[in-house]
Amino acid sequence: MDSEITDWLQKVLDKLGYHHKDRLYSDVEDVLRLFQNFLVPKAETYTHDNGRMQLLLSLIGTIPIVYQSATYNIPVAYWLPLSYPTVAPIVFVTPTALMLVKAGKYVDISGRCYHPQLAFWNSDVSTPQHALIAAPCITPTEPPVYAKTSLPPSQSQSTTPGGGYPSPSSSLKPAPPILTYSPRLAGPSSVSSSSQNRYPDAASQQLNAQQSLLYTKLQAALHKFTSATNKETIDIVTVNKQLNDAESKTKTELQNLRDLNSKIQYNNGALAQSIEQLNANIEQIRTWPETPVDEIVCGSSVVHNQLFELVAEEIAIEDTIYYLGKALRQDKIGLNEYMKHLRNLSREQFMKKALIKKVKKHLHVE
């Protein structure tokens, strides 16, 4: 296989994102070697039955078959899915403008091939060579394409450059011997017959020279066009991969935003429910009667309540003695009056402390 095709094939397989590149490269290389000059690899858009378009590697060209002792080149398009060889190849018969598809046992009216080799595809044992050989023509008595109009009897032995195709409605007779067809895909087809007139030697040589020159020019133009097309294809594949990656990232970010929005919605609902419950509790508390302050702070028994009151009264007496001293220092009361109140308060404070001590001892409180 041409090194230029090999390099192009490796680049395209990397860009298209095939799952099993090594196996695919090996199989395609075997196919191109087996059908050399019949098939060419291309990266083209394939439209699935559901309308989804996908850029896939394809093998476009012709497959030779023998029909009534004559060789015909059947035009085919051979598509390789991204999951190949897990998924079977997709094979179509692609008739030219002068041909029609002949629906048969394994070929439908659209040209899609349904050979058992494809229907029961096994990635471990099946190879693309099997599909290419089997799919285009199931039996040598049932070609998948035929010419739109039948040829006159006098022309039934000649072919067009793409190979002649019999009409299914016409009764074909065995072709005369020594009828040959060119197997080359890009080159001109040659047809010879024992019944054709021969050119003079000089005219034949001139015609051959012109044909050779024309073929060389066409081959150079085809090579130039293929090189430019391959470069554009690689660029398109690169952009397509970037777009697919961007689409995947966008979908991931969109899903993350949706998840975050769901969490926010859930939290908002929980917060609204909590606020509603809190407001209900506040309204319920407002209906409760007011409780006296003295009833809020109390002991667990009558003795504890007595101790609480005694301690409060003793502290109040202590504060009163403090403010009496402060009033004396500020000359707001006289000494005699101060001493009189101090004696009374001190006596009462002593009794409170004695009673507090007795209650603590009873309650075993330090």
Contacts in CASP RR format, 6 or more apart in sequence:
PFRMAT RR
TARGET T0000
AUTHOR 0000-0000-0000
METHOD contacts of the structure
MODEL  1
MDSEITDWLQKVLDKLGYHHKDRLYSDVEDVLRLFQNFLVPKAETYTHDN
GRMQLLLSLIGTIPIVYQSATYNIPVAYWLPLSYPTVAPIVFVTPTALML
VKAGKYVDISGRCYHPQLAFWNSDVSTPQHALIAAPCITPTEPPVYAKTS
LPPSQSQSTTPGGGYPSPSSSLKPAPPILTYSPRLAGPSSVSSSSQNRYP
DAASQQLNAQQSLLYTKLQAALHKFTSATNKETIDIVTVNKQLNDAESKT
KTELQNLRDLNSKIQYNNGALAQSIEQLNANIEQIRTWPETPVDEIVCGS
SVVHNQLFELVAEEIAIEDTIYYLGKALRQDKIGLNEYMKHLRNLSREQF
MKKALIKKVKKHLHVE
1 29 0 8 1.000
1 32 0 8 1.000
1 33 0 8 1.000
1 36 0 8 1.000
4 227 0 8 1.000
5 32 0 8 1.000
5 41 0 8 1.000
6 29 0 8 1.000
8 41 0 8 1.000
8 230 0 8 1.000
8 234 0 8 1.000
9 25 0 8 1.000
9 28 0 8 1.000
9 29 0 8 1.000
9 41 0 8 1.000
9 57 0 8 1.000
10 25 0 8 1.000
11 234 0 8 1.000
12 41 0 8 1.000
12 43 0 8 1.000
12 57 0 8 1.000
12 233 0 8 1.000
12 234 0 8 1.000
12 237 0 8 1.000
13 21 0 8 1.000
13 24 0 8 1.000
13 25 0 8 1.000
13 57 0 8 1.000
14 21 0 8 1.000
15 234 0 8 1.000
15 237 0 8 1.000
15 238 0 8 1.000
15 241 0 8 1.000
16 43 0 8 1.000
16 55 0 8 1.000
16 56 0 8 1.000
16 57 0 8 1.000
16 82 0 8 1.000
16 237 0 8 1.000
16 241 0 8 1.000
17 82 0 8 1.000
17 241 0 8 1.000
18 24 0 8 1.000
18 57 0 8 1.000
18 80 0 8 1.000
18 82 0 8 1.000
18 84 0 8 1.000
19 82 0 8 1.000
19 83 0 8 1.000
19 84 0 8 1.000
19 86 0 8 1.000
20 84 0 8 1.000
20 85 0 8 1.000
20 86 0 8 1.000
23 84 0 8 1.000
23 85 0 8 1.000
24 57 0 8 1.000
24 80 0 8 1.000
24 84 0 8 1.000
24 85 0 8 1.000
27 85 0 8 1.000
27 127 0 8 1.000
27 128 0 8 1.000
28 41 0 8 1.000
28 57 0 8 1.000
28 59 0 8 1.000
28 80 0 8 1.000
28 128 0 8 1.000
30 127 0 8 1.000
30 128 0 8 1.000
30 129 0 8 1.000
31 39 0 8 1.000
31 59 0 8 1.000
31 78 0 8 1.000
31 128 0 8 1.000
31 129 0 8 1.000
31 132 0 8 1.000
32 39 0 8 1.000
32 41 0 8 1.000
32 59 0 8 1.000
34 129 0 8 1.000
34 132 0 8 1.000
35 63 0 8 1.000
35 132 0 8 1.000
37 183 0 8 1.000
37 184 0 8 1.000
37 185 0 8 1.000
37 186 0 8 1.000
38 61 0 8 1.000
38 62 0 8 1.000
38 63 0 8 1.000
38 64 0 8 1.000
38 73 0 8 1.000
38 183 0 8 1.000
38 185 0 8 1.000
39 59 0 8 1.000
39 60 0 8 1.000
39 61 0 8 1.000
39 62 0 8 1.000
39 63 0 8 1.000
39 78 0 8 1.000
39 132 0 8 1.000
39 185 0 8 1.000
40 59 0 8 1.000
40 60 0 8 1.000
40 61 0 8 1.000
40 185 0 8 1.000
41 57 0 8 1.000
41 58 0 8 1.000
41 59 0 8 1.000
42 57 0 8 1.000
42 58 0 8 1.000
42 59 0 8 1.000
42 60 0 8 1.000
42 233 0 8 1.000
43 55 0 8 1.000
43 56 0 8 1.000
43 57 0 8 1.000
43 58 0 8 1.000
43 233 0 8 1.000
43 236 0 8 1.000
43 237 0 8 1.000
44 55 0 8 1.000
44 56 0 8 1.000
44 58 0 8 1.000
44 60 0 8 1.000
45 53 0 8 1.000
45 54 0 8 1.000
45 55 0 8 1.000
45 56 0 8 1.000
46 53 0 8 1.000
46 54 0 8 1.000
46 55 0 8 1.000
46 56 0 8 1.000
46 58 0 8 1.000
46 79 0 8 1.000
46 90 0 8 1.000
47 53 0 8 1.000
48 54 0 8 1.000
54 82 0 8 1.000
55 236 0 8 1.000
55 237 0 8 1.000
55 240 0 8 1.000
56 79 0 8 1.000
56 80 0 8 1.000
56 81 0 8 1.000
56 82 0 8 1.000
57 79 0 8 1.000
57 80 0 8 1.000
58 77 0 8 1.000
58 78 0 8 1.000
58 79 0 8 1.000
58 80 0 8 1.000
59 76 0 8 1.000
59 77 0 8 1.000
59 78 0 8 1.000
59 80 0 8 1.000
59 132 0 8 1.000
60 76 0 8 1.000
60 77 0 8 1.000
60 78 0 8 1.000
60 94 0 8 1.000
61 75 0 8 1.000
61 76 0 8 1.000
61 77 0 8 1.000
61 185 0 8 1.000
62 73 0 8 1.000
62 74 0 8 1.000
62 75 0 8 1.000
62 76 0 8 1.000
62 162 0 8 1.000
62 185 0 8 1.000
63 73 0 8 1.000
63 74 0 8 1.000
63 76 0 8 1.000
63 132 0 8 1.000
63 133 0 8 1.000
63 136 0 8 1.000
63 137 0 8 1.000
64 71 0 8 1.000
64 72 0 8 1.000
64 73 0 8 1.000
64 74 0 8 1.000
64 181 0 8 1.000
64 183 0 8 1.000
65 71 0 8 1.000
65 72 0 8 1.000
65 74 0 8 1.000
65 136 0 8 1.000
65 137 0 8 1.000
65 140 0 8 1.000
65 143 0 8 1.000
66 72 0 8 1.000
66 140 0 8 1.000
67 137 0 8 1.000
67 140 0 8 1.000
67 141 0 8 1.000
67 143 0 8 1.000
67 166 0 8 1.000
68 166 0 8 1.000
68 172 0 8 1.000
68 174 0 8 1.000
68 175 0 8 1.000
69 174 0 8 1.000
69 175 0 8 1.000
69 179 0 8 1.000
70 175 0 8 1.000
70 179 0 8 1.000
70 181 0 8 1.000
71 180 0 8 1.000
71 181 0 8 1.000
71 183 0 8 1.000
72 143 0 8 1.000
72 159 0 8 1.000
72 163 0 8 1.000
72 164 0 8 1.000
72 165 0 8 1.000
72 181 0 8 1.000
73 162 0 8 1.000
73 163 0 8 1.000
73 181 0 8 1.000
73 183 0 8 1.000
74 93 0 8 1.000
74 136 0 8 1.000
74 137 0 8 1.000
74 143 0 8 1.000
74 144 0 8 1.000
74 145 0 8 1.000
75 93 0 8 1.000
75 94 0 8 1.000
75 95 0 8 1.000
75 96 0 8 1.000
75 99 0 8 1.000
75 145 0 8 1.000
75 162 0 8 1.000
76 91 0 8 1.000
76 92 0 8 1.000
76 93 0 8 1.000
76 94 0 8 1.000
76 132 0 8 1.000
76 135 0 8 1.000
76 136 0 8 1.000
77 91 0 8 1.000
77 92 0 8 1.000
77 94 0 8 1.000
78 89 0 8 1.000
78 90 0 8 1.000
78 91 0 8 1.000
78 92 0 8 1.000
78 128 0 8 1.000
78 131 0 8 1.000
78 132 0 8 1.000
79 89 0 8 1.000
79 90 0 8 1.000
79 91 0 8 1.000
79 92 0 8 1.000
80 89 0 8 1.000
80 90 0 8 1.000
80 128 0 8 1.000
81 87 0 8 1.000
81 88 0 8 1.000
81 89 0 8 1.000
81 90 0 8 1.000
85 121 0 8 1.000
85 123 0 8 1.000
85 126 0 8 1.000
86 123 0 8 1.000
87 121 0 8 1.000
88 118 0 8 1.000
88 119 0 8 1.000
88 121 0 8 1.000
88 126 0 8 1.000
88 131 0 8 1.000
89 118 0 8 1.000
89 121 0 8 1.000
89 128 0 8 1.000
89 131 0 8 1.000
90 112 0 8 1.000
91 112 0 8 1.000
91 113 0 8 1.000
91 115 0 8 1.000
91 118 0 8 1.000
91 131 0 8 1.000
91 132 0 8 1.000
91 135 0 8 1.000
91 136 0 8 1.000
92 110 0 8 1.000
92 111 0 8 1.000
92 112 0 8 1.000
92 113 0 8 1.000
93 101 0 8 1.000
93 107 0 8 1.000
93 111 0 8 1.000
93 113 0 8 1.000
93 136 0 8 1.000
93 144 0 8 1.000
93 145 0 8 1.000
94 111 0 8 1.000
95 101 0 8 1.000
95 111 0 8 1.000
95 145 0 8 1.000
96 162 0 8 1.000
98 147 0 8 1.000
98 148 0 8 1.000
98 160 0 8 1.000
99 145 0 8 1.000
99 146 0 8 1.000
99 147 0 8 1.000
99 148 0 8 1.000
99 165 0 8 1.000
100 145 0 8 1.000
100 146 0 8 1.000
100 147 0 8 1.000
100 148 0 8 1.000
101 107 0 8 1.000
101 109 0 8 1.000
101 110 0 8 1.000
101 111 0 8 1.000
101 144 0 8 1.000
101 145 0 8 1.000
102 142 0 8 1.000
102 143 0 8 1.000
102 144 0 8 1.000
102 145 0 8 1.000
102 146 0 8 1.000
102 168 0 8 1.000
103 109 0 8 1.000
103 111 0 8 1.000
104 138 0 8 1.000
104 142 0 8 1.000
104 144 0 8 1.000
105 138 0 8 1.000
105 142 0 8 1.000
106 113 0 8 1.000
106 114 0 8 1.000
106 115 0 8 1.000
106 116 0 8 1.000
106 135 0 8 1.000
106 138 0 8 1.000
107 113 0 8 1.000
107 114 0 8 1.000
107 138 0 8 1.000
107 144 0 8 1.000
108 114 0 8 1.000
111 144 0 8 1.000
113 135 0 8 1.000
113 136 0 8 1.000
113 144 0 8 1.000
115 131 0 8 1.000
115 134 0 8 1.000
115 135 0 8 1.000
115 138 0 8 1.000
116 134 0 8 1.000
117 126 0 8 1.000
117 130 0 8 1.000
117 131 0 8 1.000
117 134 0 8 1.000
117 135 0 8 1.000
118 131 0 8 1.000
118 134 0 8 1.000
118 135 0 8 1.000
121 131 0 8 1.000
136 144 0 8 1.000
137 143 0 8 1.000
137 144 0 8 1.000
138 144 0 8 1.000
143 165 0 8 1.000
143 166 0 8 1.000
145 165 0 8 1.000
146 165 0 8 1.000
146 166 0 8 1.000
146 167 0 8 1.000
146 168 0 8 1.000
147 164 0 8 1.000
147 165 0 8 1.000
147 166 0 8 1.000
147 167 0 8 1.000
149 167 0 8 1.000
150 167 0 8 1.000
150 169 0 8 1.000
150 170 0 8 1.000
151 158 0 8 1.000
156 172 0 8 1.000
156 173 0 8 1.000
156 175 0 8 1.000
157 175 0 8 1.000
157 176 0 8 1.000
157 179 0 8 1.000
157 193 0 8 1.000
157 195 0 8 1.000
158 191 0 8 1.000
158 193 0 8 1.000
159 181 0 8 1.000
159 189 0 8 1.000
159 191 0 8 1.000
160 189 0 8 1.000
161 182 0 8 1.000
161 188 0 8 1.000
161 189 0 8 1.000
162 189 0 8 1.000
163 181 0 8 1.000
163 189 0 8 1.000
166 172 0 8 1.000
176 193 0 8 1.000
176 194 0 8 1.000
176 195 0 8 1.000
177 194 0 8 1.000
178 192 0 8 1.000
178 193 0 8 1.000
178 194 0 8 1.000
179 191 0 8 1.000
179 192 0 8 1.000
179 193 0 8 1.000
180 190 0 8 1.000
180 191 0 8 1.000
180 192 0 8 1.000
181 189 0 8 1.000
181 191 0 8 1.000
182 188 0 8 1.000
182 189 0 8 1.000
182 190 0 8 1.000
186 218 0 8 1.000
186 219 0 8 1.000
186 222 0 8 1.000
187 215 0 8 1.000
187 218 0 8 1.000
187 219 0 8 1.000
188 211 0 8 1.000
188 214 0 8 1.000
188 215 0 8 1.000
198 204 0 8 1.000
199 207 0 8 1.000
297 308 0 8 1.000
298 304 0 8 1.000
298 305 0 8 1.000
298 308 0 8 1.000
299 305 0 8 1.000
299 308 0 8 1.000
303 359 0 8 1.000
303 362 0 8 1.000
303 363 0 8 1.000
304 363 0 8 1.000
306 359 0 8 1.000
307 356 0 8 1.000
307 359 0 8 1.000
307 360 0 8 1.000
307 363 0 8 1.000
307 365 0 8 1.000
310 352 0 8 1.000
310 355 0 8 1.000
310 356 0 8 1.000
310 359 0 8 1.000
311 356 0 8 1.000
313 352 0 8 1.000
314 349 0 8 1.000
314 352 0 8 1.000
314 353 0 8 1.000
314 356 0 8 1.000
317 345 0 8 1.000
317 348 0 8 1.000
317 349 0 8 1.000
317 352 0 8 1.000
318 349 0 8 1.000
320 345 0 8 1.000
321 342 0 8 1.000
321 345 0 8 1.000
321 346 0 8 1.000
321 349 0 8 1.000
324 333 0 8 1.000
324 338 0 8 1.000
324 341 0 8 1.000
324 342 0 8 1.000
324 345 0 8 1.000
325 338 0 8 1.000
327 333 0 8 1.000
327 338 0 8 1.000
328 334 0 8 1.000
328 335 0 8 1.000
328 338 0 8 1.000
360 366 0 8 1.000
END
